[in-house]
Amino acid sequence: MPGHALDFWRGAPEMMAGSELVSRSPAFLAVVKGDCPTCLYALPYFERLYQLHGGQVPVILLVQESVATAGKMVGENRLEIPVLLDEEPHSIGEELQVSFVPAVLLVSRGGEIELSFESFEREALGEIHDRLSRFYGRPETPFYQGDETVDAFRPG
């Protein structure tokens, strides 16, 4: 995780060091852009992770856009997930070595990246849900609803 101060736009402490995010628990971070169709497809699932796990572990959306574009994306998608802005030149994304969005990272307590992918991957996102549930002793439950149709993969 980035060691410099992270400036949260909404839904989280105003400033904190990246290392603070993972000092007590793992963290989930999704990196997105507003003009990415796969990112927009994935947003409801990132929001679901936040709704299920946000009270126990950091679940954060890193938006590589301006405040105005991020605000539009959050409003149109009715997101409550905490948002961290990474405006040009996308220094946080660069530090995390993000090449394509959406980029999904599960960061272990202590800061090592346990799992990452740059796309939408149904099974991998479900695995993140399971790992977060196990971390704080919550019984594992299906991440996807029984009648829900979810693409297995969408490239970034």
DSSP file (Angstrom, degrees, kcal/mol; ACC not computed):
  #  RESIDUE AA STRUCTURE BP1 BP2  ACC     N-H-->O    O-->H-N    N-H-->O    O-->H-N    TCO  KAPPA ALPHA  PHI   PSI    X-CA   Y-CA   Z-CA
    1    1 A M              0   0    0      0, 0.0    18,-0.1     0, 0.0    17,-0.0   0.000 360.0 360.0 360.0 147.5    0.0    0.0    0.0
    2    2 A P        -     0   0    0      0, 0.0    16,-0.3     0, 0.0    17,-0.2  -0.299 360.0-151.0 -57.5 140.0    1.2    3.5   -0.6
    3    3 A G        +     0   0    0     15,-0.2    16,-0.2    14,-0.1     3,-0.1   0.634  68.0  88.5 -88.3 -14.8    3.0    4.9    2.4
    4    4 A H  S    S-     0   0    0      1,-0.2    14,-1.5    13,-0.1    15,-0.1  -0.256  95.4 -72.3 -80.3 172.0    2.2    8.5    1.7
    5    5 A A  E     -A   17   0A   0     12,-0.2     2,-0.5    13,-0.1    12,-0.3  -0.365  44.2-142.8 -65.0 139.0   -1.0   10.3    3.0
    6    6 A L  E     -A   16   0A   0     10,-3.7    10,-1.2    -3,-0.1     2,-0.8  -0.918   6.1-148.1-106.3 127.0   -4.2    9.3    1.3
    7    7 A D  E     -A   15   0A   0     -2,-0.5    78,-1.0    78,-0.3     2,-0.3  -0.830  13.1-152.9 -99.7 104.4   -6.7   12.0    0.8
    8    8 A F  E     -B   84   0B   0      6,-2.0    76,-0.2    -2,-0.8     3,-0.1  -0.599   8.3-160.9 -80.4 134.9  -10.2   10.6    1.0
    9    9 A W  E    S-     0   0B   0     74,-2.1     2,-0.3    -2,-0.3    75,-0.2   0.889  70.2 -15.1 -80.9 -42.4  -12.8   12.5   -1.0
   10   10 A R  E    S+B   83   0B   0     73,-1.4    73,-2.5     3,-0.1    -1,-0.3  -0.982 115.8  30.0-160.3 149.7  -15.8   11.1    0.9
   11   11 A G  S    S+     0   0    0     -2,-0.3    73,-0.1    71,-0.2     3,-0.0   0.525 103.2  58.7  86.1   6.9  -16.9    8.3    3.2
   12   12 A A  S    S-     0   0    0     71,-0.1    -1,-0.2    69,-0.1    71,-0.1  -0.941 100.5 -54.9-154.5 171.6  -13.6    7.8    5.1
   13   13 A P        -     0   0    0      0, 0.0    -5,-0.5     0, 0.0     3,-0.1  -0.227  53.1-121.7 -52.7 144.3  -11.1    9.7    7.3
   14   14 A E  S    S+     0   0    0      1,-0.2    -6,-2.0    -7,-0.1     2,-0.4   0.907  89.8   9.3 -59.3 -44.7   -9.9   12.8    5.5
   15   15 A M  E     +A    7   0A   0     -8,-0.2     2,-0.3   -10,-0.0    -1,-0.2  -0.999  69.5 147.4-139.3 139.4   -6.3   11.9    5.6
   16   16 A M  E     -A    6   0A   0    -10,-1.2   -10,-3.7    -2,-0.4     2,-0.2  -0.961  46.4-100.4-160.2 156.8   -4.4    8.7    6.6
   17   17 A A  E >>  -A    5   0A   0     -2,-0.3     3,-1.2   -12,-0.3     4,-0.8  -0.558  30.6-123.4 -78.0 145.9   -1.3    6.9    5.6
   18   18 A G  H >> S+     0   0    0    -14,-1.5     3,-0.8     1,-0.3     4,-0.6   0.855 112.9  59.8 -56.3 -35.9   -1.7    4.0    3.3
   19   19 A S  H >4 S+     0   0    0      1,-0.2     3,-0.5   -17,-0.2    -1,-0.3   0.787  96.1  62.2 -65.3 -26.1    0.1    1.8    5.8
   20   20 A E  H X4 S+     0   0    0     -3,-1.2     3,-1.1     1,-0.2     4,-0.4   0.807  92.2  66.0 -68.0 -28.8   -2.6    2.6    8.4
   21   21 A L  H << S+     0   0    0     -3,-0.8     4,-0.3    -4,-0.8    -1,-0.2   0.848 112.5  31.1 -60.5 -33.9   -5.3    1.0    6.2
   22   22 A V  T << S+     0   0    0     -4,-0.6    88,-2.1    -3,-0.5    -1,-0.3   0.097  87.8 102.4-115.3  21.3   -3.7   -2.4    6.7
   23   23 A S  S <  S+     0   0    0     -3,-1.1    -1,-0.2    86,-0.2    -2,-0.1   0.813 100.6  15.7 -75.6 -28.8   -2.2   -2.1   10.2
   24   24 A R  S    S+     0   0    0     -4,-0.4    -1,-0.1     1,-0.3    -2,-0.1   0.570 132.0   8.3-119.6 -15.4   -5.1   -4.1   11.8
   25   25 A S  S    S-     0   0    0     -4,-0.3    85,-0.3    83,-0.1    -1,-0.3  -0.966  81.8 -84.2-156.5 166.6   -6.8   -5.9    9.0
   26   26 A P        -     0   0    0      0, 0.0     2,-0.3     0, 0.0    82,-0.2  -0.270  44.4-143.4 -67.9 169.3   -6.7   -6.7    5.3
   27   27 A A  E     -C  107   0B   0     80,-2.5    80,-3.0    30,-0.2     2,-0.5  -0.988   6.2-143.2-137.8 147.9   -8.0   -4.1    2.9
   28   28 A F  E     -Cd 106  59B   0     30,-2.8    32,-2.7    -2,-0.3     2,-0.4  -0.938  21.2-178.6-108.9 131.7   -9.9   -4.3   -0.4
   29   29 A L  E     -Cd 105  60B   0     76,-2.6    76,-2.9    -2,-0.5     2,-0.5  -0.994   8.9-171.0-134.0 126.6   -9.1   -1.7   -3.0
   30   30 A A  E     -Cd 104  61B   0     30,-2.2    32,-3.3    -2,-0.4     2,-0.5  -0.979  10.7-154.1-117.1 127.1  -10.7   -1.3   -6.4
   31   31 A V  E     +Cd 103  62B   0     72,-3.3    72,-1.9    -2,-0.5     2,-0.3  -0.884  26.3 165.8-102.8 125.1   -9.2    1.1   -8.9
   32   32 A V  E     - d   0  63B   0     30,-2.6    32,-2.9    -2,-0.5     2,-0.3  -0.887  27.7-151.2-137.1 164.1  -11.7    2.5  -11.5
   33   33 A K    >   -     0   0    0     -2,-0.3     3,-1.1    30,-0.2     7,-0.1  -0.966  25.9-125.5-132.4 151.6  -12.2    5.2  -14.1
   34   34 A G  T 3  S+     0   0    0     -2,-0.3    31,-0.1     1,-0.2     6,-0.1   0.711 106.5  53.5 -70.9 -22.4  -15.5    6.7  -15.2
   35   35 A D  T 3  S+     0   0    0      4,-0.0    -1,-0.2     5,-0.0    -3,-0.0   0.206  84.5 102.1 -98.5  16.7  -15.1    5.9  -18.9
   36   36 A C    <>  -     0   0    0     -3,-1.1     4,-2.2     1,-0.2     5,-0.2  -0.883  56.3-160.5-104.1 111.1  -14.5    2.2  -18.4
   37   37 A P  H  > S+     0   0    0      0, 0.0     4,-2.1     0, 0.0    -1,-0.2   0.864  94.1  52.0 -59.3 -36.6  -17.5    0.0  -19.2
   38   38 A T  H  > S+     0   0    0      2,-0.2     4,-2.0     1,-0.2     5,-0.1   0.881 107.9  52.3 -68.2 -36.4  -16.1   -2.9  -17.2
   39   39 A C  H  > S+     0   0    0      2,-0.2     4,-1.5     1,-0.2    -1,-0.2   0.936 109.8  48.4 -61.5 -45.9  -15.6   -0.6  -14.2
   40   40 A L  H  < S+     0   0    0     -4,-2.2    -2,-0.2     1,-0.2    -1,-0.2   0.870 110.8  51.3 -64.0 -36.7  -19.2    0.6  -14.4
   41   41 A Y  H  < S+     0   0    0     -4,-2.1     4,-0.3     1,-0.2    -1,-0.2   0.886 112.5  46.8 -63.6 -38.8  -20.3   -3.1  -14.6
   42   42 A A  H >X S+     0   0    0     -4,-2.0     4,-1.9     1,-0.2     3,-1.1   0.698  87.6  88.5 -79.3 -20.8  -18.2   -3.9  -11.5
   43   43 A L  H 3X S+     0   0    0     -4,-1.5     4,-2.7     1,-0.3     5,-0.2   0.859  84.4  52.8 -51.4 -45.3  -19.4   -1.0   -9.3
   44   44 A P  H 3> S+     0   0    0      0, 0.0     4,-1.8     0, 0.0    -1,-0.3   0.851 110.5  49.2 -61.2 -30.4  -22.4   -2.7   -7.8
   45   45 A Y  H <> S+     0   0    0     -3,-1.1     4,-2.0    -4,-0.3    -2,-0.2   0.846 110.4  49.4 -77.4 -34.0  -20.2   -5.7   -6.8
   46   46 A F  H  X S+     0   0    0     -4,-1.9     4,-2.0     2,-0.2    -1,-0.2   0.904 111.6  50.2 -67.2 -40.6  -17.6   -3.4   -5.2
   47   47 A E  H  X S+     0   0    0     -4,-2.7     4,-2.7    -5,-0.2    -2,-0.2   0.891 107.8  53.8 -62.8 -39.3  -20.5   -1.7   -3.4
   48   48 A R  H  X S+     0   0    0     -4,-1.8     4,-2.4     2,-0.2     5,-0.2   0.915 106.1  51.9 -62.6 -42.9  -21.8   -5.0   -2.2
   49   49 A L  H  X S+     0   0    0     -4,-2.0     4,-2.6     1,-0.2     5,-0.4   0.913 110.9  49.1 -58.3 -41.5  -18.4   -5.9   -0.8
   50   50 A Y  H  X S+     0   0    0     -4,-2.0     4,-2.7     1,-0.2     5,-0.3   0.937 110.7  49.0 -63.1 -46.2  -18.5   -2.6    1.1
   51   51 A Q  H  < S+     0   0    0     -4,-2.7    -1,-0.2     1,-0.2    -2,-0.2   0.869 118.9  39.6 -62.2 -36.4  -22.0   -3.3    2.4
   52   52 A L  H  < S+     0   0    0     -4,-2.4    -1,-0.2    -5,-0.2    -2,-0.2   0.832 135.9  13.0 -81.3 -34.0  -21.0   -6.8    3.6
   53   53 A H  H >X S+     0   0    0     -4,-2.6     4,-2.4    -5,-0.2     3,-2.0   0.518  92.0  99.5-125.1  -9.1  -17.5   -6.1    4.9
   54   54 A G  T 3< S+     0   0    0     -4,-2.7     5,-0.2    -5,-0.4    -3,-0.1   0.724  81.7  58.6 -60.2 -23.6  -17.0   -2.3    5.3
   55   55 A G  T 34 S+     0   0    0     -5,-0.3    -1,-0.3    -4,-0.2    -2,-0.1   0.695 116.6  32.4 -77.3 -18.0  -17.7   -2.3    9.0
   56   56 A Q  T <4 S+     0   0    0     -3,-2.0    -2,-0.2     1,-0.3    -1,-0.1   0.751 126.9  18.8-108.0 -33.7  -14.9   -4.8    9.7
   57   57 A V  S  < S-     0   0    0     -4,-2.4     2,-0.3    -7,-0.1    -1,-0.3  -0.950  89.3 -88.2-137.5 154.9  -12.2   -4.1    7.1
   58   58 A P        -     0   0    0      0, 0.0   -30,-2.8     0, 0.0     2,-0.5  -0.506  40.1-178.2 -65.5 125.8  -11.3   -1.1    4.8
   59   59 A V  E     +d   28   0B   0     -2,-0.3     2,-0.4   -32,-0.2   -30,-0.2  -0.977  15.5 176.8-125.8 113.3  -13.2   -1.4    1.5
   60   60 A I  E     -d   29   0B   0    -32,-2.7   -30,-2.2    -2,-0.5     2,-0.6  -0.932  29.8-147.7-132.1 141.6  -12.2    1.4   -0.8
   61   61 A L  E     -de  30  83B   0     21,-2.7    23,-2.9    -2,-0.4     2,-0.7  -0.942  14.5-157.8-105.3 118.4  -12.9    2.7   -4.3
   62   62 A L  E     -de  31  84B   0    -32,-3.3   -30,-2.6    -2,-0.6     2,-0.6  -0.875  11.7-161.8 -97.9 110.1   -9.9    4.5   -5.8
   63   63 A V  E     -de  32  85B   0     21,-2.5    23,-2.5    -2,-0.7     2,-1.5  -0.839  12.8-155.6-101.6 120.0  -11.3    6.7   -8.6
   64   64 A Q        +     0   0    0    -32,-2.9     2,-0.3    -2,-0.6   -30,-0.2  -0.524  63.9  87.6 -91.8  68.0   -8.8    7.9  -11.2
   65   65 A E  S    S-     0   0    0     -2,-1.5    21,-0.2   -32,-0.1    -2,-0.1  -0.892  83.3 -79.4-150.0 174.6  -10.9   10.9  -12.2
   66   66 A S     >  -     0   0    0     -2,-0.3     4,-2.6     1,-0.1     5,-0.2  -0.309  49.3-103.3 -73.2 167.0  -11.5   14.6  -11.3
   67   67 A V  H  > S+     0   0    0      1,-0.2     4,-2.7     2,-0.2     5,-0.2   0.915 122.2  51.7 -58.1 -43.9  -13.8   15.4   -8.4
   68   68 A A  H  > S+     0   0    0      2,-0.2     4,-2.0     1,-0.2    -1,-0.2   0.924 112.6  43.5 -62.5 -46.2  -16.6   16.3  -10.7
   69   69 A T  H  > S+     0   0    0      2,-0.2     4,-2.3     1,-0.2    -1,-0.2   0.902 114.7  49.9 -67.6 -41.1  -16.4   13.0  -12.7
   70   70 A A  H  X S+     0   0    0     -4,-2.6     4,-2.7     1,-0.2     5,-0.2   0.916 109.8  51.9 -62.4 -42.8  -16.1   11.0   -9.5
   71   71 A G  H  X S+     0   0    0     -4,-2.7     4,-2.5    -5,-0.2    -2,-0.2   0.894 109.8  48.7 -61.2 -40.9  -19.1   12.8   -8.0
   72   72 A K  H  X S+     0   0    0     -4,-2.0     4,-2.8     2,-0.2     5,-0.3   0.925 112.0  48.8 -64.2 -44.7  -21.2   12.0  -11.0
   73   73 A M  H  X S+     0   0    0     -4,-2.3     4,-1.5     1,-0.2    -2,-0.2   0.917 113.7  46.2 -61.7 -44.6  -20.1    8.3  -11.0
   74   74 A V  H  <>S+     0   0    0     -4,-2.7     5,-2.1     2,-0.2     4,-0.5   0.925 115.8  45.6 -65.0 -45.8  -20.9    8.0   -7.2
   75   75 A G  H ><5S+     0   0    0     -4,-2.5     3,-1.0    -5,-0.2    -2,-0.2   0.927 112.3  48.9 -65.4 -46.3  -24.3    9.8   -7.5
   76   76 A E  H 3<5S+     0   0    0     -4,-2.8    -1,-0.2     1,-0.2    -2,-0.2   0.809 118.8  40.1 -64.9 -29.4  -25.5    7.9  -10.6
   77   77 A N  T 3<5S-     0   0    0     -4,-1.5    -1,-0.2    -5,-0.3    -2,-0.2   0.354 104.3-128.3-102.7   4.8  -24.6    4.5   -9.1
   78   78 A R  T < 5 -     0   0    0     -3,-1.0     2,-0.3    -4,-0.5    -3,-0.2   0.908  43.0-179.9  49.6  51.6  -25.8    5.4   -5.5
   79   79 A L      < +     0   0    0     -5,-2.1    -1,-0.2     1,-0.1    -2,-0.0  -0.632  30.3 176.3 -88.1 139.0  -22.5    4.3   -4.0
   80   80 A E        +     0   0    0     -2,-0.3    -1,-0.1     2,-0.1     3,-0.1   0.462  46.3 117.6-110.4 -10.2  -21.8    4.5   -0.3
   81   81 A I  S    S-     0   0    0      1,-0.1   -21,-0.1    -7,-0.1   -69,-0.1  -0.303  79.7 -97.2 -58.0 137.9  -18.3    2.9   -0.5
   82   82 A P        -     0   0    0      0, 0.0   -21,-2.7     0, 0.0     2,-0.5  -0.333  42.0-144.5 -58.9 139.8  -15.5    5.3    0.6
   83   83 A V  E     -Be  10  61B   0    -73,-2.5   -74,-2.1   -23,-0.2   -73,-1.4  -0.926  15.5-169.6-116.7 130.0  -13.9    7.0   -2.3
   84   84 A L  E     -Be   8  62B   0    -23,-2.9   -21,-2.5    -2,-0.5     2,-0.3  -0.975  20.5-137.4-113.9 126.7  -10.2    7.9   -2.7
   85   85 A L  E     - e   0  63B   0    -78,-1.0   -78,-0.3    -2,-0.5     2,-0.2  -0.658  19.4-177.1 -87.9 140.8   -9.3   10.2   -5.6
   86   86 A D        -     0   0    0    -23,-2.5     7,-0.1    -2,-0.3   -20,-0.1  -0.657  19.8-178.3-132.3  74.4   -6.2    9.6   -7.7
   87   87 A E    >>  -     0   0    0     -2,-0.2     3,-2.5     1,-0.2     4,-0.6  -0.165  39.9 -23.1 -71.0 168.3   -6.2   12.5  -10.1
   88   88 A E  T 34 S+     0   0    0      1,-0.4    -1,-0.2     2,-0.2   -23,-0.0  -0.200 130.7  32.3 -45.9 134.5   -3.7   13.0  -12.8
   89   89 A P  T 34 S-     0   0    0      0, 0.0    -1,-0.4     0, 0.0    -2,-0.1  -0.840  94.6-137.5 -93.7  27.8   -0.9   11.8  -12.9
   90   90 A H  T <>  +     0   0    0     -3,-2.5     4,-2.3     3,-0.1     5,-0.2   0.930  34.1 170.5  57.3  52.4   -2.4    8.9  -11.0
   91   91 A S  H  X S+     0   0    0     -4,-0.6     4,-2.3     2,-0.2     5,-0.1   0.834  72.4  50.4 -65.9 -34.0    0.5    8.6   -8.6
   92   92 A I  H  > S+     0   0    0      2,-0.2     4,-2.2    -5,-0.2    -1,-0.2   0.948 111.9  47.2 -69.9 -46.9   -1.3    6.0   -6.3
   93   93 A G  H  4>S+     0   0    0      1,-0.2     5,-2.9     2,-0.2     4,-0.3   0.884 112.8  50.7 -58.8 -38.6   -2.2    3.8   -9.2
   94   94 A E  H ><5S+     0   0    0     -4,-2.3     3,-1.2     3,-0.2    -1,-0.2   0.921 108.9  50.3 -65.0 -43.6    1.3    4.1  -10.5
   95   95 A E  H 3<5S+     0   0    0     -4,-2.3    -2,-0.2     1,-0.3    -1,-0.2   0.852 111.4  48.6 -63.4 -33.7    2.7    3.1   -7.1
   96   96 A L  T 3<5S-     0   0    0     -4,-2.2    -1,-0.3    -5,-0.1    -2,-0.2   0.470 114.8-121.4 -83.0  -1.9    0.4    0.1   -7.0
   97   97 A Q  T < 5 +     0   0    0     -3,-1.2     2,-0.5    -4,-0.3    -3,-0.2   0.875  46.6 173.8  62.7  42.0    1.5   -0.8  -10.6
   98   98 A V      < +     0   0    0     -5,-2.9    -1,-0.2     1,-0.2     3,-0.1  -0.704  13.6 167.0 -81.5 123.3   -2.0   -0.6  -12.0
   99   99 A S        +     0   0    0     -2,-0.5     2,-0.3     1,-0.3    -1,-0.2   0.756  65.4  20.9-102.4 -36.4   -1.9   -1.0  -15.8
  100  100 A F  S    S-     0   0    0      2,-0.1    -1,-0.3    19,-0.0   -69,-0.1  -0.944  85.3 -93.3-134.5 152.8   -5.6   -1.5  -16.6
  101  101 A V  S    S+     0   0    0     55,-0.5   -62,-0.2    -2,-0.3   -63,-0.2  -0.890  96.0  47.0-117.0 152.2   -8.9   -0.8  -14.8
  102  102 A P  S    S+     0   0    0      0, 0.0     2,-0.5     0, 0.0    17,-0.4   0.473  75.0 179.0 -70.9 142.6  -10.7   -2.1  -13.0
  103  103 A A  E     -C   31   0B   0    -72,-1.9   -72,-3.3    15,-0.2     2,-0.5  -0.965   8.6-163.2-111.5 130.6   -7.8   -3.2  -10.9
  104  104 A V  E     -CF  30 117B   0     13,-3.2    13,-1.8    -2,-0.5     2,-0.4  -0.956   8.4-178.2-119.2 129.5   -8.8   -5.2   -7.8
  105  105 A L  E     -CF  29 116B   0    -76,-2.9   -76,-2.6    -2,-0.5     2,-0.6  -0.992  18.8-163.4-131.4 132.9   -6.4   -5.7   -4.9
  106  106 A L  E     -CF  28 115B   0      9,-2.8     8,-2.6    -2,-0.4     9,-1.4  -0.970  21.6-162.7-108.3 114.7   -6.8   -7.6   -1.7
  107  107 A V  E     -CF  27 113B   0    -80,-3.0   -80,-2.5    -2,-0.6     6,-0.2  -0.857  11.2-131.9-105.8 128.7   -4.0   -6.3    0.6
  108  108 A S    >   -     0   0    0      4,-3.6     3,-2.7    -2,-0.5     2,-0.3  -0.253  38.4 -81.9 -74.1 162.9   -3.0   -8.4    3.6
  109  109 A R  T 3  S+     0   0    0      1,-0.3   -86,-0.2     2,-0.1     3,-0.2  -0.531 125.7  36.5 -60.7 123.8   -2.6   -7.0    7.1
  110  110 A G  T 3  S-     0   0    0    -88,-2.1    -1,-0.3    -2,-0.3   -87,-0.1   0.169 127.5 -84.6 108.4 -15.9    0.9   -5.6    6.9
  111  111 A G  S <  S+     0   0    0     -3,-2.7     2,-0.3     1,-0.3    -2,-0.1   0.464  79.3 136.6 105.1   1.0    0.7   -4.4    3.3
  112  112 A E        -     0   0    0     -3,-0.2    -4,-3.6    -4,-0.1     2,-0.7  -0.638  57.9-119.0 -82.3 139.6    1.4   -7.4    1.0
  113  113 A I  E     +F  107   0B   0     -2,-0.3    -6,-0.2    -6,-0.2     3,-0.1  -0.693  33.2 178.7 -79.5 114.5   -0.8   -7.8   -2.0
  114  114 A E  E     +     0   0B   0     -8,-2.6     2,-0.3    -2,-0.7    -1,-0.2   0.856  67.3   6.8 -82.6 -40.0   -2.5  -11.2   -1.6
  115  115 A L  E     +F  106   0B   0     -9,-1.4    -9,-2.8     2,-0.0     2,-0.3  -0.996  68.3 165.4-148.9 135.2   -4.7  -11.3   -4.6
  116  116 A S  E     +F  105   0B   0     -2,-0.3     2,-0.3   -11,-0.2   -11,-0.2  -0.996   4.7 169.0-151.8 151.5   -5.0   -8.9   -7.6
  117  117 A F  E     -F  104   0B   0    -13,-1.8   -13,-3.2    -2,-0.3     2,-0.5  -0.972  28.2-139.1-157.5 154.0   -6.5   -8.8  -11.0
  118  118 A E  S    S+     0   0    0     -2,-0.3    38,-0.8   -15,-0.2     2,-0.3  -0.697  80.0  39.6-119.3  76.4   -7.1   -6.2  -13.7
  119  119 A S  E    S-G  155   0C   0     -2,-0.5     2,-0.6   -17,-0.4    -2,-0.1  -0.933 100.3 -69.9 175.8-169.6  -10.5   -7.0  -15.0
  120  120 A F  E     +G  154   0C   0     34,-2.8    34,-2.1    -2,-0.3     2,-0.5  -0.978  50.0 176.3-108.3 121.8  -13.9   -8.2  -13.7
  121  121 A E  E  >  -G  153   0C   0     -2,-0.6     4,-2.4    32,-0.2     5,-0.3  -0.938  18.5-160.7-129.4 108.3  -13.5  -11.8  -12.5
  122  122 A R  H  > S+     0   0    0     30,-1.9     4,-2.0    -2,-0.5     5,-0.2   0.909  91.2  45.2 -54.5 -50.3  -16.6  -13.3  -10.9
  123  123 A E  H  > S+     0   0    0     29,-0.4     4,-2.1     1,-0.2    -1,-0.2   0.902 112.9  50.1 -65.8 -41.5  -14.8  -16.2   -9.1
  124  124 A A  H  > S+     0   0    0      2,-0.2     4,-1.9     1,-0.2    -1,-0.2   0.884 110.3  50.1 -66.3 -38.0  -11.9  -14.0   -7.8
  125  125 A L  H  X S+     0   0    0     -4,-2.4     4,-2.0     2,-0.2    -1,-0.2   0.891 110.3  50.6 -67.0 -38.4  -14.3  -11.4   -6.4
  126  126 A G  H  X S+     0   0    0     -4,-2.0     4,-2.2    -5,-0.3    -2,-0.2   0.875 107.8  53.6 -63.7 -37.2  -16.2  -14.2   -4.7
  127  127 A E  H  X S+     0   0    0     -4,-2.1     4,-2.7     2,-0.2    -2,-0.2   0.880 106.1  52.5 -64.8 -38.4  -12.9  -15.5   -3.3
  128  128 A I  H  X S+     0   0    0     -4,-1.9     4,-2.6     2,-0.2     5,-0.2   0.930 108.3  51.1 -62.2 -44.4  -12.2  -12.0   -1.8
  129  129 A H  H  X S+     0   0    0     -4,-2.0     4,-2.3     1,-0.2    -2,-0.2   0.927 111.5  48.0 -56.2 -45.9  -15.6  -12.1   -0.2
  130  130 A D  H  X S+     0   0    0     -4,-2.2     4,-2.5     2,-0.2    -2,-0.2   0.915 111.4  49.5 -63.8 -43.3  -14.8  -15.5    1.3
  131  131 A R  H  X S+     0   0    0     -4,-2.7     4,-2.1     2,-0.2    -1,-0.2   0.907 111.5  48.5 -64.3 -41.4  -11.4  -14.4    2.6
  132  132 A L  H  X S+     0   0    0     -4,-2.6     4,-1.4     2,-0.2     6,-0.2   0.906 110.9  51.3 -65.5 -39.9  -12.7  -11.3    4.2
  133  133 A S  H  <>S+     0   0    0     -4,-2.3     5,-2.5    -5,-0.2     3,-0.3   0.936 111.4  47.2 -60.8 -45.8  -15.5  -13.3    5.9
  134  134 A R  H ><5S+     0   0    0     -4,-2.5     3,-1.2     1,-0.2    -1,-0.2   0.859 102.9  65.2 -63.5 -35.7  -12.9  -15.8    7.2
  135  135 A F  H 3<5S+     0   0    0     -4,-2.1    -1,-0.2     1,-0.3    -2,-0.2   0.912 114.4  28.1 -57.1 -45.3  -10.7  -13.0    8.5
  136  136 A Y  T 3<5S-     0   0    0     -4,-1.4    -1,-0.3    -3,-0.3    -2,-0.2   0.129 116.4-104.4-108.8  22.7  -13.2  -11.8   11.0
  137  137 A G  T < 5 +     0   0    0     -3,-1.2    -3,-0.2     1,-0.2    -4,-0.1   0.694  65.4 151.2  73.8  21.1  -15.0  -15.1   11.7
  138  138 A R      < -     0   0    0     -5,-2.5    -1,-0.2    -6,-0.2    -2,-0.1  -0.679  54.8-103.7 -83.4 137.6  -18.1  -14.5    9.7
  139  139 A P        -     0   0    0      0, 0.0     2,-0.3     0, 0.0    -1,-0.1  -0.350  42.2-106.9 -58.6 138.3  -19.8  -17.6    8.3
  140  140 A E        +     0   0    0     -7,-0.0   -10,-0.1    -3,-0.0    -9,-0.0  -0.514  45.5 175.7 -70.5 130.7  -19.1  -17.9    4.6
  141  141 A T        -     0   0    0     -2,-0.3    -8,-0.1   -12,-0.1    -3,-0.0  -0.918  41.4 -83.0-128.9 156.5  -22.2  -17.1    2.5
  142  142 A P        -     0   0    0      0, 0.0     4,-0.1     0, 0.0   -16,-0.0  -0.346  29.6-152.5 -60.8 138.6  -22.6  -16.8   -1.2
  143  143 A F  S    S+     0   0    0      2,-0.1     2,-0.3   -17,-0.0   -16,-0.0   0.852  79.8  58.1 -78.5 -36.5  -21.5  -13.5   -2.6
  144  144 A Y  S    S-     0   0    0      1,-0.1     2,-0.1     4,-0.0     6,-0.0  -0.724  92.0-112.3 -98.1 145.7  -23.8  -13.7   -5.6
  145  145 A Q    >   -     0   0    0     -2,-0.3     3,-1.6     1,-0.1    -2,-0.1  -0.434  28.6-114.6 -73.8 149.5  -27.6  -14.1   -5.3
  146  146 A G  T 3  S+     0   0    0      1,-0.3    -1,-0.1    -2,-0.1    -2,-0.0   0.836 114.5  37.1 -54.7 -40.2  -29.0  -17.4   -6.6
  147  147 A D  T 3  S+     0   0    0      2,-0.1     2,-0.3     0, 0.0    -1,-0.3   0.329  91.7 118.0 -96.6   7.5  -30.9  -16.0   -9.5
  148  148 A E    <   -     0   0    0     -3,-1.6     2,-0.7     1,-0.0    -4,-0.0  -0.584  56.6-145.1 -81.3 131.1  -28.3  -13.3  -10.4
  149  149 A T        +     0   0    0     -2,-0.3     2,-0.4    -5,-0.0    -2,-0.1  -0.870  26.8 173.8 -96.7 116.5  -26.7  -13.5  -13.8
  150  150 A V        -     0   0    0     -2,-0.7   -28,-0.0    -6,-0.0    -6,-0.0  -0.986  33.4-117.1-128.0 127.3  -23.1  -12.4  -13.5
  151  151 A D        -     0   0    0     -2,-0.4   -29,-0.3     1,-0.1     3,-0.1  -0.326  16.2-140.4 -58.2 141.1  -20.5  -12.5  -16.2
  152  152 A A  S    S+     0   0    0      1,-0.3   -30,-1.9   -31,-0.1   -29,-0.4   0.863  81.7   3.7 -70.4 -35.7  -17.6  -14.8  -15.4
  153  153 A F  E     +G  121   0C   0    -32,-0.2    -1,-0.3   -31,-0.1   -32,-0.2  -0.994  54.0 178.9-153.9 140.7  -15.1  -12.4  -16.9
  154  154 A R  E     -G  120   0C   0    -34,-2.1   -34,-2.8    -2,-0.3     2,-0.0  -0.954  31.7-126.2-139.8 124.0  -14.9   -8.9  -18.5
  155  155 A P  E      G  119   0C   0      0, 0.0   -36,-0.2     0, 0.0  -117,-0.2  -0.316 360.0 360.0 -68.8 153.4  -11.6   -7.5  -19.6
  156  156 A G              0   0    0    -38,-0.8   -55,-0.5   -54,-0.1   -37,-0.1   0.431 360.0 360.0 -84.5 360.0  -10.5   -4.1  -18.4
